[in-house]
């Protein structure tokens, strides 16, 4: 790359830089997002309101001075403001139908769990700790801090809150699903480990607005990532579509 005498890097050099810095996927994703912004075409009134709110949160200065500082045009600002809302509307139209069915078929995988957990290699020690915990001779926090041989000892054995569907392995999810809050499971073997698990709290997930937004974002991320992979592989993805009248 030659920057002498103010020369700018060529397109080939820029592409090489992006490849070596592993920025091509991020750049392609942003390009797809901005294509969606063009498709959705938010009303001018919405953009004007968003611009007013946004600039009120910035350091007070004339809008042109702010744009000059960023090196942006007014269109750059409008794309920046429109992108989150355009992506939200696009994802709602594309993935909203069937969203509740997806939630229901997860079989409680979005329920949030808080549990206590410790692991040891010695079956005899695991049984001894189970008895002492069952009889209240020691707290789970004390047992995990003193005896657990995994990183959970640093957290005194307390794990979560976390969506139960995100836990691995599947056997752990099943054990927790079969416990009542406060119930301690007898020692279970998993690989080389003897596990002690107690369910502290299980909060059933609800198909409310935050959950819907979470599921839509998950679908949108997958859609965008798959589209980027297609483009990088030299394939032509399906045309983007958005019905402005819906």
KABEL-V230400 format. One record per backbone hydrogen bond with DSSP energy under -0.5 kcal/mol. CO is the residue of the C=O (numbers start at 0). NH is the residue of the N-H. E is the energy in kcal/mol with one decimal. If there is no record, write none. Layout:
BEGIN
co/nh/e
CO/NH/E
CO/NH/E
END
This chain:
BEGIN
co/nh/e
0/2/-0.6
2/5/-1.2
3/6/-1.8
9/13/-2.5
10/14/-2.6
11/15/-2.1
12/16/-2.3
13/17/-2.7
14/18/-2.2
15/19/-2.6
16/20/-2.4
17/22/-2.9
17/23/-0.8
18/21/-1.1
22/26/-2.5
23/27/-2.8
24/28/-2.5
25/29/-2.2
26/30/-2.1
27/31/-2.4
28/32/-2.5
29/33/-2.2
30/34/-1.7
31/35/-1.9
32/36/-1.9
33/37/-1.7
34/38/-1.6
35/39/-2.5
36/40/-1.7
42/46/-2.0
43/47/-2.8
44/48/-2.1
45/49/-2.5
46/50/-2.5
47/51/-2.2
48/52/-2.3
49/53/-2.5
50/54/-2.7
51/55/-1.6
52/56/-0.8
53/56/-1.1
54/57/-1.1
61/65/-2.0
62/66/-2.6
63/67/-2.7
64/68/-2.0
65/69/-1.6
66/70/-1.6
66/71/-2.3
72/76/-1.8
73/77/-2.0
74/78/-2.3
75/79/-2.3
76/80/-2.3
77/81/-2.5
78/82/-2.0
79/83/-0.5
80/84/-0.6
81/85/-3.0
82/86/-2.5
83/87/-1.9
84/88/-2.5
85/89/-2.5
86/90/-2.6
87/91/-2.1
88/92/-2.2
89/93/-2.6
90/94/-2.9
90/95/-0.5
91/95/-1.4
95/98/-2.3
97/101/-2.0
98/102/-2.1
99/103/-2.5
100/104/-2.4
101/105/-0.6
102/105/-0.8
103/106/-1.4
105/108/-1.0
107/110/-1.6
108/164/-2.7
110/163/-3.2
111/202/-3.3
112/160/-0.5
112/161/-1.8
113/199/-2.2
113/200/-2.4
114/158/-3.5
115/197/-2.3
117/195/-2.4
118/148/-2.9
119/193/-3.4
120/122/-0.7
121/125/-2.2
122/126/-2.2
123/127/-2.2
124/128/-2.7
125/129/-2.2
126/130/-2.3
127/131/-2.5
128/132/-2.8
129/133/-2.5
130/134/-2.1
131/136/-2.3
131/137/-0.9
132/135/-1.0
138/142/-2.5
139/143/-3.0
140/144/-2.3
141/145/-2.1
142/146/-2.6
142/147/-0.7
143/147/-1.1
149/152/-1.9
150/153/-1.7
151/154/-1.1
151/156/-2.8
152/155/-1.3
154/157/-1.6
156/116/-2.3
158/114/-2.2
161/112/-3.0
162/165/-2.1
163/166/-1.3
168/171/-1.0
168/172/-1.1
169/173/-2.2
170/174/-2.3
171/175/-2.2
172/176/-2.3
173/177/-1.3
175/178/-1.5
179/182/-2.7
182/198/-1.7
184/196/-0.6
187/194/-3.7
189/192/-2.0
192/189/-2.5
192/194/-0.5
193/119/-2.0
194/187/-2.1
195/117/-1.9
196/184/-3.1
197/115/-3.0
197/199/-0.5
198/181/-4.1
200/113/-2.7
201/203/-0.7
202/111/-2.6
205/207/-2.0
207/211/-2.6
208/212/-2.6
209/213/-2.2
210/214/-2.6
211/215/-2.6
212/216/-2.5
213/217/-2.1
214/218/-2.3
215/219/-2.7
216/220/-2.8
217/221/-1.9
218/222/-2.5
219/223/-2.7
220/224/-2.6
221/225/-2.5
222/226/-1.9
223/227/-2.3
224/228/-2.2
225/229/-2.1
226/230/-2.1
227/231/-2.7
228/232/-1.6
229/234/-2.6
230/233/-1.6
234/236/-0.7
241/243/-0.9
242/245/-1.2
END
